[in-house]
Amino acid sequence: MLNPQWLRSFAAVAELGGFTRAANQLGLTQAAVSQHVQHLEAELGPLLIRRGRQLELMPSGVALLAYCGEIEQAHKRLQLQLADTTFDSGEVSLVTPGSVGLALYPLLLDLQQAHPGLVIRHRFAPDPETLAAVLDKRYELGLVTLRPDDARLAAEPFAEEPLELVVPAGEEVDGWSDLERLGFIDHPDGRAMATRLLSRHFAGSPGVSALPLRGFSNQISLILAPVARGLGFTVIPRHAREAFADQHAIRVIECATPVVDTLWLVHRAQWPLSSRATWVLKQIRERLMSKDALARP
């Protein structure tokens, strides 16, 4: 590794065309600058041709001056990264559950479109994968449905997400027998979600396992497709229901005792969030809250 001070002295000599001018600019003695260049030439070979008071760079000197420029640019980039003063450029990485992810992703793209310097990296994942991605430093931010018990992670409430009982449009649900008639469209979290919601709304019911199974999908954006075709009902988070394209083909049944999940924002506890991550979180939280407020009856 070449001594940075030697490189600074050489670059000043090459750019200013003399040892005296370089010494004055750097606040060093001429002897010190000359010694720095001699050290470099001892390692790299001749760099300058001295013709009286005029200097000419040899090919090796031209290459070294270009190298000095690359180091200076790299130093400036590092200072900008460490200063972290820009909010609208750089990468923002976020892992979320599929449901809220369907609502957030268009908002993230809106921000990227308005601020082309932003790079959005988003992934759908269940809680265990999200926690692993944040802990392994592959993603800066994550949203999970259960607050983690890990001292390495900071967690704070981000948003609330109610569970909804969704049936085909035109259907009525007055009792458990209506659900038996419709049948259940399952998904990876379907039985757990349905149990939590239906056990409150239909106290004393036999439980979800007693319902006829009419279908299954592991794609969050496709779960409501069979419901829209009249093939059954399901229980799904509100954000996933709101993202479904054909809202006229489905109906939400109001439940007397709602089940509302808290989504938790997680990141590495010992690391401060980047300024762009802080700014993006503020933007999407405000837009998501506004969107939810408009959706309420």
Solvent accessible surface area in square Angstrom, and as a share of the most:
residue,aa,sasa,rsa
1,M,210,0.94
2,L,26,0.13
3,N,58,0.30
4,P,72,0.45
5,Q,54,0.24
6,W,51,0.18
7,L,11,0.05
8,R,129,0.47
9,S,0,0.00
10,F,0,0.00
11,A,17,0.13
12,A,6,0.05
13,V,0,0.00
14,A,24,0.18
15,E,126,0.56
16,L,61,0.30
17,G,27,0.26
18,G,10,0.10
19,F,27,0.11
20,T,74,0.43
21,R,134,0.49
22,A,0,0.00
23,A,4,0.03
24,N,114,0.59
25,Q,121,0.54
26,L,56,0.28
27,G,68,0.65
28,L,63,0.31
29,T,90,0.52
30,Q,96,0.43
31,A,77,0.60
32,A,27,0.21
33,V,0,0.00
34,S,31,0.20
35,Q,95,0.42
36,H,26,0.12
37,V,0,0.00
38,Q,104,0.46
39,H,69,0.31
40,L,0,0.00
41,E,35,0.16
42,A,90,0.69
43,E,107,0.48
44,L,81,0.40
45,G,23,0.23
46,P,88,0.55
47,L,1,0.00
48,L,10,0.05
49,I,59,0.30
50,R,113,0.41
51,R,141,0.52
52,G,78,0.75
53,R,235,0.86
54,Q,132,0.59
55,L,45,0.22
56,E,86,0.39
57,L,47,0.24
58,M,56,0.25
59,P,112,0.70
60,S,46,0.30
61,G,0,0.00
62,V,86,0.49
63,A,63,0.49
64,L,11,0.06
65,L,46,0.23
66,A,58,0.45
67,Y,81,0.31
68,C,13,0.08
69,G,35,0.34
70,E,114,0.51
71,I,62,0.31
72,E,81,0.36
73,Q,91,0.41
74,A,45,0.35
75,H,92,0.41
76,K,96,0.41
77,R,142,0.52
78,L,90,0.45
79,Q,97,0.43
80,L,119,0.59
81,Q,135,0.60
82,L,135,0.67
83,A,57,0.44
84,D,44,0.23
85,T,104,0.60
86,T,66,0.38
87,F,85,0.35
88,D,51,0.27
89,S,41,0.26
90,G,28,0.27
91,E,72,0.32
92,V,2,0.01
93,S,7,0.05
94,L,3,0.02
95,V,0,0.00
96,T,0,0.00
97,P,16,0.10
98,G,18,0.17
99,S,7,0.05
100,V,0,0.00
101,G,0,0.00
102,L,37,0.18
103,A,5,0.04
104,L,0,0.00
105,Y,88,0.34
106,P,69,0.44
107,L,22,0.11
108,L,1,0.00
109,L,75,0.37
110,D,68,0.35
111,L,1,0.00
112,Q,57,0.26
113,Q,152,0.67
114,A,69,0.54
115,H,49,0.22
116,P,118,0.74
117,G,38,0.37
118,L,0,0.00
119,V,78,0.45
120,I,25,0.13
121,R,89,0.32
122,H,36,0.16
123,R,118,0.43
124,F,85,0.36
125,A,8,0.06
126,P,79,0.50
127,D,26,0.13
128,P,98,0.62
129,E,84,0.37
130,T,0,0.00
131,L,41,0.21
132,A,41,0.32
133,A,3,0.02
134,V,0,0.00
135,L,30,0.15
136,D,81,0.42
137,K,119,0.50
138,R,123,0.45
139,Y,24,0.09
140,E,51,0.23
141,L,1,0.01
142,G,0,0.00
143,L,1,0.01
144,V,0,0.00
145,T,52,0.30
146,L,138,0.69
147,R,150,0.55
148,P,22,0.14
149,D,152,0.79
150,D,42,0.22
151,A,103,0.80
152,R,127,0.46
153,L,15,0.08
154,A,32,0.25
155,A,24,0.18
156,E,74,0.33
157,P,83,0.52
158,F,11,0.05
159,A,20,0.16
160,E,116,0.52
161,E,6,0.03
162,P,21,0.13
163,L,9,0.05
164,E,10,0.04
165,L,0,0.00
166,V,0,0.00
167,V,0,0.00
168,P,9,0.06
169,A,50,0.39
170,G,73,0.70
171,E,43,0.19
172,E,94,0.42
173,V,16,0.09
174,D,128,0.66
175,G,21,0.20
176,W,33,0.12
177,S,75,0.49
178,D,25,0.13
179,L,0,0.00
180,E,71,0.32
181,R,126,0.46
182,L,13,0.07
183,G,0,0.00
184,F,2,0.01
185,I,0,0.00
186,D,12,0.06
187,H,8,0.04
188,P,89,0.56
189,D,78,0.40
190,G,0,0.00
191,R,102,0.37
192,A,63,0.48
193,M,27,0.12
194,A,0,0.00
195,T,71,0.41
196,R,100,0.36
197,L,1,0.01
198,L,2,0.01
199,S,62,0.40
200,R,129,0.47
201,H,54,0.24
202,F,25,0.10
203,A,91,0.70
204,G,88,0.85
205,S,32,0.21
206,P,91,0.57
207,G,25,0.24
208,V,9,0.05
209,S,98,0.63
210,A,55,0.43
211,L,11,0.05
212,P,46,0.29
213,L,96,0.48
214,R,122,0.44
215,G,23,0.22
216,F,120,0.50
217,S,19,0.12
218,N,100,0.51
219,Q,97,0.43
220,I,40,0.20
221,S,61,0.39
222,L,97,0.48
223,I,2,0.01
224,L,4,0.02
225,A,34,0.27
226,P,28,0.18
227,V,0,0.00
228,A,26,0.20
229,R,194,0.71
230,G,45,0.43
231,L,97,0.48
232,G,0,0.00
233,F,0,0.00
234,T,0,0.00
235,V,0,0.00
236,I,1,0.00
237,P,6,0.04
238,R,62,0.23
239,H,2,0.01
240,A,4,0.03
241,R,42,0.15
242,E,33,0.15
243,A,48,0.37
244,F,33,0.14
245,A,105,0.82
246,D,69,0.36
247,Q,64,0.29
248,H,173,0.77
249,A,22,0.17
250,I,13,0.07
251,R,90,0.33
252,V,41,0.23
253,I,16,0.08
254,E,139,0.63
255,C,25,0.15
256,A,93,0.72
257,T,61,0.36
258,P,81,0.51
259,V,8,0.05
260,V,70,0.40
261,D,26,0.13
262,T,42,0.24
263,L,0,0.00
264,W,40,0.14
265,L,3,0.01
266,V,0,0.00
267,H,26,0.11
268,R,32,0.12
269,A,49,0.38
270,Q,103,0.46
271,W,115,0.40
272,P,126,0.79
273,L,45,0.22
274,S,18,0.11
275,S,34,0.22
276,R,60,0.22
277,A,0,0.00
278,T,73,0.42
279,W,48,0.17
280,V,1,0.01
281,L,10,0.05
282,K,110,0.47
283,Q,32,0.14
284,I,1,0.00
285,R,59,0.22
286,E,86,0.39
287,R,91,0.33
288,L,2,0.01
289,M,122,0.54
290,S,61,0.39
291,K,73,0.31
292,D,15,0.08
293,A,55,0.43
294,L,154,0.77
295,A,55,0.42
296,R,140,0.51
297,P,175,1.10
